[in-house]
Amino acid sequence: MPGKIIEISCDSGNLDTVLSLAEDSKVRVLSASVNDVLERRASIRLYVETRELQAMLDRLQTFLSTRSDSLILLSAVDAQIGGTDNLVDSDLNFVVATREEIFLEISKGTECDRNFLILAVLATIVAAIGISEDNVAVVIGAMVIAPLLGPNLGLALGSVMGDKELMKEAMFTNFIGVCITILVAIVFSLLWTPNLESNELMSRTTIQPASIVLALASGIAAVVSLTTRLTNTLVGVMVAVALAPPATVMGMMIGIQNWSLAAGAAQLLMVNIVAVNFSAQLVFLIRGVRPRTWLAQRKAKQSTALNLTVWTVLLLACAGLAYFRAW
């Protein structure tokens, strides 16, 4: 896996300091120049190996954060052609995403925009058809297009970063997504009577111990895939987490006023949400994803402790409920 190119545009008076930071960090300087057209502007290009990337970005941000006219850009290196030195870092043990890349990737999934709403509606319709017809392939298709995983990962990341705005946006988007799923499923059940003999339907109305283990594993896989830039595995994670089908079943059962099965689906949905957030937040902490500054880290610790406590209590409650139901 190649390293990354850091491009810096700053005041020419900061050029020497930036080059010193690069030298101290043993970072390869590809180019450094002062722009003749834009006076007092310096441009620096650095090649940074993956293992040193986050530390170098933190040093640059610390130095340039008070200078509003500075700009730092991060670019991927897909391959190297020519040159006598091998710049490509092939050590897969250090294939990690930076804090900024993780934030950008997850924040896109927490936006309650038109695309999110359309995908939520389509996923619900597809899931409802698959569940009613007892068609596993169709249900899997619904899980793949369902956008409900993004807001839950956003909530976990916001907690470890102490980012209240990200947490608020993630909770709002998650709430809207679940509500839309339930409402569309209610309407669907009024037009198309659900088949209560469907295995796909009945399997989403009870909590099993395996449901909790599956959701925990899915949350871990989601964060690991993001932090290692192996985002293709998120498709498999979406299938495993299956947040859309329980919400769809809940809406369908509300539509036909089967309150017992609706309550079971609601409990399964809660188990998935709690388990994903708990495991995702824990893995973010283990992977060392945290704010850059000391003050922000201190605030994030308080947020993380509170959220982990809440998720732990809820997870234990869900596990207890699953145990007693199985027993």
Rosetta blueprint (number, residue, H / E / L):
1 M L
2 P L
3 G L
4 K E
5 I E
6 I E
7 E E
8 I E
9 S E
10 C E
11 D E
12 S H
13 G H
14 N H
15 L H
16 D H
17 T H
18 V H
19 L H
20 S H
21 L H
22 A H
23 E H
24 D H
25 S L
26 K L
27 V L
28 R E
29 V E
30 L E
31 S E
32 A E
33 S E
34 V E
35 N L
36 D L
37 V L
38 L L
39 E L
40 R L
41 R E
42 A E
43 S E
44 I E
45 R E
46 L E
47 Y E
48 V E
49 E L
50 T H
51 R H
52 E H
53 L H
54 Q H
55 A H
56 M H
57 L H
58 D H
59 R H
60 L H
61 Q H
62 T H
63 F H
64 L H
65 S L
66 T L
67 R L
68 S L
69 D L
70 S L
71 L E
72 I E
73 L E
74 L E
75 S E
76 A E
77 V L
78 D L
79 A L
80 Q L
81 I L
82 G L
83 G L
84 T L
85 D L
86 N L
87 L L
88 V L
89 D L
90 S L
91 D L
92 L H
93 N H
94 F H
95 V L
96 V L
97 A L
98 T L
99 R H
100 E H
101 E H
102 I H
103 F H
104 L H
105 E H
106 I H
107 S H
108 K H
109 G H
110 T L
111 E L
112 C L
113 D L
114 R H
115 N H
116 F H
117 L H
118 I H
119 L H
120 A H
121 V H
122 L H
123 A H
124 T H
125 I H
126 V H
127 A H
128 A H
129 I H
130 G H
131 I H
132 S H
133 E L
134 D L
135 N L
136 V H
137 A H
138 V H
139 V H
140 I H
141 G H
142 A H
143 M H
144 V H
145 I H
146 A L
147 P L
148 L L
149 L H
150 G H
151 P H
152 N H
153 L H
154 G H
155 L H
156 A H
157 L H
158 G H
159 S H
160 V H
161 M H
162 G L
163 D L
164 K H
165 E H
166 L H
167 M H
168 K H
169 E H
170 A H
171 M H
172 F H
173 T H
174 N H
175 F H
176 I H
177 G H
178 V H
179 C H
180 I H
181 T H
182 I H
183 L H
184 V H
185 A H
186 I H
187 V H
188 F H
189 S H
190 L H
191 L H
192 W L
193 T L
194 P L
195 N L
196 L L
197 E L
198 S L
199 N H
200 E H
201 L H
202 M H
203 S L
204 R L
205 T L
206 T L
207 I L
208 Q L
209 P H
210 A H
211 S H
212 I H
213 V H
214 L H
215 A H
216 L H
217 A H
218 S H
219 G H
220 I H
221 A H
222 A H
223 V H
224 V H
225 S H
226 L H
227 T H
228 T L
229 R L
230 L L
231 T H
232 N H
233 T H
234 L H
235 V H
236 G H
237 V H
238 M H
239 V H
240 A H
241 V H
242 A L
243 L L
244 A H
245 P H
246 P H
247 A H
248 T H
249 V H
250 M H
251 G H
252 M H
253 M H
254 I H
255 G H
256 I L
257 Q L
258 N L
259 W H
260 S H
261 L H
262 A H
263 A H
264 G H
265 A H
266 A H
267 Q H
268 L H
269 L H
270 M H
271 V H
272 N H
273 I H
274 V H
275 A H
276 V H
277 N H
278 F H
279 S H
280 A H
281 Q H
282 L H
283 V H
284 F H
285 L H
286 I H
287 R L
288 G L
289 V L
290 R L
291 P L
292 R L
293 T L
294 W H
295 L H
296 A H
297 Q H
298 R H
299 K H
300 A H
301 K H
302 Q H
303 S H
304 T H
305 A H
306 L H
307 N H
308 L H
309 T H
310 V H
311 W H
312 T H
313 V H
314 L H
315 L H
316 L H
317 A H
318 C H
319 A H
320 G H
321 L H
322 A H
323 Y H
324 F H
325 R H
326 A H
327 W L
